Amino acid sequence: MSVIDPFEGVFGQPQVRGFLRASVENGRVTHAYLFTGPAGSNKTLAAYALAEALICGCGECDACRKVRRRKHPDVHYYAPEGAVGYLVDQVRDIVADTALAPIQASSKVYIVDRVDLMNAASANAFLKTLEEPPDDVVLILLGRTRESVLPTIVSRCSVVPFRHIPATEAAGIIAQQAGVTPARARIGLAACDGSITKTIEFVKSNERMEFRKSVLGVMGRLASMDSWACIEAARELVDLAKAPLDEIRAAQEAEIRENEDFLAKSAIRRIEERNKKALTAKSLESLHQVASIAASFLRDVLAVCAQSPELVVNADVMTAIEEAASATDEARIARAIASVRACSAAISYNVSPETCFDALLFELKEALYGSRSPYQACI
Ligand SMILES: [Zn+2]
């Protein structure tokens, strides 16, 4: 029995926790899993917990800590590199990597996110490995629903269904884990698209909470901003979104320096490559957060317009929300929310973030307060 249970932190999923724990304890781990569940159901966290249990599981050693910090060189995480899903080349890279020997541990774990975004061609490149991976490899695939994953993939995996965690329960878990109020937890959830793990990190960081304030500040000033102010604000948003990357880059460089002496050149190269991808993913995540925070502001304005101020999440900027609500109407807000969604999609398609935010602020200003169509202020 382990000292620290790697599965303890898989909040809100008691059945999954019990199932995975028993599989490890009874030596019944299979070579391929498919975790299915909506965003925010803790699939990624559970995948890393299983990886930790497979790599060692004591919960205390350097290897276990590395897995938990998502830094272990033998635990690989992949997300789709193409805007609409996995590219065949990316899948071929994953397959080629599974054939390599582990770097530090005696086995390797591959966490492959969003396999619901794997089309038939990409899946075909993956099937043989999925059916018969090398002996030292365990594959953990993550997907939103079982139905959205190609049957050829589902049939080769042991499926583990995750339940939807209701927002109030998620806020409670975050409040407890991060030591913040449930109100702050809800604010974080709105910024992090419902992900519990990301929200815990977000609400604990003063820098991230400041970042949120700045985005809300721009949203609150929109009505009075001229064209130049919009351009400037767009640039400001990009700078803010990219600020945390410097810190991550520094940590990555320190990690390389630490390992340089006892790792082979090829292993270092693989770590560098993984770091580069992690940095890109973090940058995208941060840019998407700008959109999520803007959307949560707009939903709050809508709530006030609909006479339901108790639904407001960003209660700390209530004055700005009420001001916006008094100058626009529900149909206009719906258009504005659609613009934010389009902006988020454009970011995924690698359109330059300056261009995306620039266009977004102009569109929001026009949609909410523009003079093109007469409107009835709702309060
Ligand atoms: Zn350990």
Boltz pocket constraint, residues with backbone or C-beta under 6 A from the ligand:
constraints:
  - pocket:
      binder: B
      contacts: [[A, 56], [A, 57], [A, 58], [A, 59], [A, 60], [A, 61], [A, 62], [A, 63], [A, 64], [A, 65]]
      max_distance: 6.0
